[in-house]
Amino acid sequence: MSFAPSSPPSSTPSTARVMPTNVMNTPTAAPQGTAASTGAAAPPSTTSAANAPNTPGTEIRGRERQGSFGGSTRAKILKPFNTANIKILLLENVNETAVRALRDQGYQVETHAKALAEDVLIEKIKDVHCVGIRSKTKLTKKVLDAAEKLGVIGCFCIGTNQVDLEHAASKGIAVFNSPFSNSRSVAELVIAEIVLLSRQLGDRNIEMHQGIWSKVSANCYEIRGKTLGIVGYGHIGSQLSVLAESMGMRVYFHDVVPLMPLGTSKQVGSLDELLEISDFITLHVPETEDTKNMIGERELNKMKQGSFLINASRGTIVQIPALAKALRSGHIGGAAVDVFPKEPAANGKFFDSELIGCPNTLLTPHIGGSTEEAQSMIGVEVSQALIKFINNGTSIGAVNFPEVDLRAIRDEENSIRLCYTHANVPGVLLRITNILSDHNVDKQFSDSKGKIAYLMADISDVTPEQIQDIYRRVSETPTNIVTRVLY
Ligand SMILES: NC(=O)c1ccc[n+]([C@@H]2O[C@H](COP(=O)([O-])OP(=O)(O)OC[C@H]3O[C@@H](n4cnc5c(N)ncnc54)[C@H](O)[C@@H]3O)[C@@H](O)[C@H]2O)c1
């Protein structure tokens, strides 16, 4: 098992320890340590909310909001290692917001503007605890097996198909991404498209580039007072609702769950009802078995004569041949499509669709979420998830891993947090309970996902020897994948 240390740490605390091979999952309690001079982790007692230099302010505020401690009890800032020993490899020009946040933690951050060739990646990844990628780097089984110390992966993008998620999970490697950082960018694009379609601007623009002057006002409309029908009232749909109302549109929406409408928008009972009352239909649903081919000939026929369709969700939601037919017949007055059932893998002259040449039809190459602001937000969101996982063990938001968090640990000298990733088989909790039975477990939570499970337990009043003992016994359980002790 590559992520675990080769041998359990010594039960005798040392004053001048050498950092263990894997600093992310090895307890480093060294009560009388002269850590700063040796490069080893500071002893537990030197770390507090007041003096931890690398603690992000958001962490402290987050904990205070949870109201997890009353009176003078403070949040303990978990600091299981000398952060300078954590090595992070960032590829594909990950946004500067992330580079800064990770460097501010004191981690060693190596950045590369491009994806690395597989053999170079295999060499580089051997030694790092965390890797940050975008969509071009493929983290295959072969690459992951070369990563001897890797504990966490950050996908600084929306998708995670480029990572072998199951294999990563089986090695106790959590994977984080940023699915919602670009919601505003998509909502703004849709607002622009509503205006463009309503004024036939796409066609006028093409004509002008061909030297054709065609000044028309027939079938061109203001959007004020028109009805926008939103299908899927999640991150993007709800954001769009507010923007559209501020431009004077009436907003109705359909969603599979009852949701609190924003502003004066209203939820309707069915998709059919929404199709029948709307001047514009815009789709913001995920790709599921239910949403695949959601808009076909029947649904297009239900839409008002001359109304408009916008799809910036997923390419499989709309049946393209049916839409092309409805546009050419004039039943649908125009469409804006940003996503397609088959999209070219690279930029270049590779795009083909039945929608090419349809009247008043705006085609864009899946750029709904592609803005500088979204990239910057992705950098912030993913780097914070990585920091929380490395420093606190929090796996909330991981795509391949059980999502576990505990409220803050009390700021007492001898309290620790045990993070145990293990095989999801019967009998594990009993074994762990037996190991911890002599100790004061303040709180504990565990969850499972597929073949793995993740347990977090906060334990107080433990001596450095007991910490070593807990670590040794837990990491030697037959179901162990990764054991970490944070203090
Ligand atoms: N074009 C782009 O560049 C781009 C960028 C970001 C997101 N997206 C896509 O936009 C879509 C929406 O993203 P989001 O972040 O708002 O998602 P979200 O998960 O926040 O919201 C989706 C909403 O759809 C609802 N829903 C699910 N199934 C439904 C159904 N059958 N009928 C009606 N409602 C249903 C859900 O209840 C939820 O409220 C996703 O498909 C996403 O992949 C595209």
The ligand as an SDF file (V2000), in Angstrom:
LIG
                    3D

 44 48  0  0  0  0  0  0  0  0999 V2000
  -22.0890   25.3560  -20.3230 N   0  0  0  0  0  0  0  0  0  0  0  0
  -21.2050   25.2820  -19.3810 C   0  0  0  0  0  0  0  0  0  0  0  0
  -20.0400   25.6420  -19.5600 O   0  0  0  0  0  0  0  0  0  0  0  0
  -21.6180   24.7780  -18.0300 C   0  0  0  0  0  0  0  0  0  0  0  0
  -20.9520   25.2510  -16.8910 C   0  0  0  0  0  0  0  0  0  0  0  0
  -21.3780   24.8210  -15.6490 C   0  0  0  0  0  0  0  0  0  0  0  0
  -22.4270   23.9010  -15.5530 C   0  0  0  0  0  0  0  0  0  0  0  0
  -23.0230   23.4280  -16.6690 N   0  0  0  0  0  0  0  0  0  0  0  0
  -24.1310   22.4670  -16.5940 C   0  0  0  0  0  0  0  0  0  0  0  0
  -25.3090   23.1790  -16.1670 O   0  0  0  0  0  0  0  0  0  0  0  0
  -26.2030   22.2690  -15.5390 C   0  0  0  0  0  0  0  0  0  0  0  0
  -26.7620   22.8850  -14.2660 C   0  0  0  0  0  0  0  0  0  0  0  0
  -25.7030   23.1590  -13.3780 O   0  0  0  0  0  0  0  0  0  0  0  0
  -25.9940   23.6450  -11.8780 P   0  0  0  0  0  0  0  0  0  0  0  0
  -24.6660   23.9480  -11.3000 O   0  0  0  0  0  0  0  0  0  0  0  0
  -27.0470   24.6810  -11.8330 O   0  0  0  0  0  0  0  0  0  0  0  0
  -26.5550   22.2780  -11.2730 O   0  0  0  0  0  0  0  0  0  0  0  0
  -27.3270   22.0860   -9.8970 P   0  0  0  0  0  0  0  0  0  0  0  0
  -27.0860   20.6830   -9.5000 O   0  0  0  0  0  0  0  0  0  0  0  0
  -27.0120   23.1710   -8.9480 O   0  0  0  0  0  0  0  0  0  0  0  0
  -28.8740   22.2470  -10.3190 O   0  0  0  0  0  0  0  0  0  0  0  0
  -29.5580   21.3240  -11.1140 C   0  0  0  0  0  0  0  0  0  0  0  0
  -31.0280   21.4140  -10.7770 C   0  0  0  0  0  0  0  0  0  0  0  0
  -31.7370   20.5770  -11.6880 O   0  0  0  0  0  0  0  0  0  0  0  0
  -32.7540   19.9120  -10.9820 C   0  0  0  0  0  0  0  0  0  0  0  0
  -33.1580   18.7180  -11.7140 N   0  0  0  0  0  0  0  0  0  0  0  0
  -32.5560   17.5150  -11.7570 C   0  0  0  0  0  0  0  0  0  0  0  0
  -33.2340   16.6690  -12.5600 N   0  0  0  0  0  0  0  0  0  0  0  0
  -34.2810   17.3640  -13.0420 C   0  0  0  0  0  0  0  0  0  0  0  0
  -35.3490   17.0420  -13.9160 C   0  0  0  0  0  0  0  0  0  0  0  0
  -35.4610   15.8210  -14.4580 N   0  0  0  0  0  0  0  0  0  0  0  0
  -36.2770   17.9890  -14.1740 N   0  0  0  0  0  0  0  0  0  0  0  0
  -36.1810   19.2310  -13.6060 C   0  0  0  0  0  0  0  0  0  0  0  0
  -35.1880   19.5940  -12.7650 N   0  0  0  0  0  0  0  0  0  0  0  0
  -34.2480   18.6730  -12.4990 C   0  0  0  0  0  0  0  0  0  0  0  0
  -32.1390   19.6280   -9.6390 C   0  0  0  0  0  0  0  0  0  0  0  0
  -33.1220   19.3610   -8.6600 O   0  0  0  0  0  0  0  0  0  0  0  0
  -31.3640   20.9190   -9.3790 C   0  0  0  0  0  0  0  0  0  0  0  0
  -32.1570   21.8680   -8.6970 O   0  0  0  0  0  0  0  0  0  0  0  0
  -25.4220   20.9770  -15.3370 C   0  0  0  0  0  0  0  0  0  0  0  0
  -25.7830   20.0670  -16.3470 O   0  0  0  0  0  0  0  0  0  0  0  0
  -23.9840   21.3810  -15.5550 C   0  0  0  0  0  0  0  0  0  0  0  0
  -23.2050   20.3140  -16.0380 O   0  0  0  0  0  0  0  0  0  0  0  0
  -22.6450   23.8640  -17.9110 C   0  0  0  0  0  0  0  0  0  0  0  0
  1  2  1  0
  2  3  2  0
  2  4  1  0
  4  5  1  0
  4 44  2  0
  5  6  2  0
  6  7  1  0
  7  8  2  0
  8  9  1  0
  8 44  1  0
  9 10  1  0
  9 42  1  0
 10 11  1  0
 11 12  1  0
 11 40  1  0
 12 13  1  0
 13 14  1  0
 14 15  2  0
 14 16  1  0
 14 17  1  0
 17 18  1  0
 18 19  2  0
 18 20  1  0
 18 21  1  0
 21 22  1  0
 22 23  1  0
 23 24  1  0
 23 38  1  0
 24 25  1  0
 25 26  1  0
 25 36  1  0
 26 27  1  0
 26 35  1  0
 27 28  2  0
 28 29  1  0
 29 30  1  0
 29 35  2  0
 30 31  1  0
 30 32  2  0
 32 33  1  0
 33 34  2  0
 34 35  1  0
 36 37  1  0
 36 38  1  0
 38 39  1  0
 40 41  1  0
 40 42  1  0
 42 43  1  0
M  CHG  2   8   1  16  -1
M  END
$$$$
